[in-house]
Amino acid sequence: MPALHLHHAHSWEVSPRDAIAIQKRLAPLVREEPLDFDALDTVGGLDVSVRGDQVRAAIVVLRLADLVVIDQAIWEGPVAFPYVPGLLSFREIPAVIPALEQLRALPDGLMLDAQGYAHPRRFGLACHLGVLLDRPALGVAKTILVGRHGALAEPKGSTADLVHHGEVVGQALRTREGVKPVFVSIGHRVTLADAVALTLRLALRYKLPEPTRLAHRLSYKGAL
């Protein structure tokens, strides 16, 4: 695939203060709109691991109709940004972009093992990448960055609003009965209800939905 066209491109060699300013400038560009499931033929799961001063970005593309893996890619290189809570996208997207460029085609939708709108500035990694690519994107995180949720029933499919400063920023979602929930938030061009529905549809036998589960495995083990 040729080099990606990034909308609203910016430098990645910035200070944490400048990175926050970029987030604040781009956050209003996030669009929450219904996901066209009929046009969603492929979903790409993304995960990034950091070991020491090295980063590895992994992408696994599944065909939505039968969840067959049709493409995958890994990019490894030096970490380009320090660890700063709330600024993960500046640490990980510089590795994600060259991994995406190895794919035969860009997936129709992106599911990230990361936060989206459930972020202090409402612009987590899933929002940032979704805006840059102008692609439907959502975050499915294993932990909470901001907000709290109320009681969550035990059956699979149970949800509870994740609320931060009086605003619903995501949902806690039980993908397996009796297992800790994941935390779903929009990234770009998807509603929260559709993000939850897609996550639940892709959560088969495990806590994590298949795209991010496989991307996590590829990221940490280097193979599926």
Rosetta blueprint (number, residue, H / E / L):
1 M L
2 P L
3 A L
4 L L
5 H L
6 L L
7 H L
8 H L
9 A L
10 H L
11 S L
12 W L
13 E L
14 V L
15 S L
16 P H
17 R H
18 D H
19 A H
20 I H
21 A H
22 I H
23 Q H
24 K H
25 R H
26 L H
27 A H
28 P H
29 L H
30 V L
31 R L
32 E L
33 E L
34 P L
35 L L
36 D L
37 F H
38 D H
39 A H
40 L L
41 D L
42 T E
43 V E
44 G E
45 G E
46 L E
47 D E
48 V E
49 S E
50 V E
51 R E
52 G L
53 D L
54 Q E
55 V E
56 R E
57 A E
58 A E
59 I E
60 V E
61 V E
62 L E
63 R E
64 L L
65 A L
66 D L
67 L L
68 V E
69 V E
70 I E
71 D E
72 Q E
73 A E
74 I E
75 W E
76 E E
77 G E
78 P E
79 V L
80 A L
81 F L
82 P L
83 Y L
84 V L
85 P L
86 G L
87 L L
88 L H
89 S H
90 F H
91 R H
92 E H
93 I H
94 P H
95 A H
96 V H
97 I H
98 P H
99 A H
100 L H
101 E L
102 Q L
103 L L
104 R L
105 A L
106 L L
107 P L
108 D L
109 G E
110 L E
111 M E
112 L E
113 D L
114 A L
115 Q L
116 G L
117 Y L
118 A L
119 H L
120 P L
121 R L
122 R L
123 F L
124 G L
125 L H
126 A H
127 C H
128 H H
129 L H
130 G H
131 V H
132 L H
133 L H
134 D L
135 R L
136 P L
137 A E
138 L E
139 G E
140 V E
141 A E
142 K L
143 T L
144 I L
145 L L
146 V L
147 G L
148 R E
149 H E
150 G L
151 A L
152 L L
153 A L
154 E L
155 P L
156 K L
157 G L
158 S L
159 T E
160 A E
161 D E
162 L E
163 V E
164 H E
165 H L
166 G L
167 E E
168 V E
169 V E
170 G E
171 Q E
172 A E
173 L E
174 R L
175 T L
176 R L
177 E L
178 G L
179 V L
180 K L
181 P L
182 V E
183 F E
184 V E
185 S E
186 I E
187 G E
188 H E
189 R L
190 V L
191 T L
192 L H
193 A H
194 D H
195 A H
196 V H
197 A H
198 L H
199 T H
200 L H
201 R H
202 L H
203 A L
204 L L
205 R L
206 Y L
207 K L
208 L L
209 P L
210 E H
211 P H
212 T H
213 R H
214 L H
215 A H
216 H H
217 R H
218 L H
219 S H
220 Y H
221 K H
222 G L
223 A L
224 L L
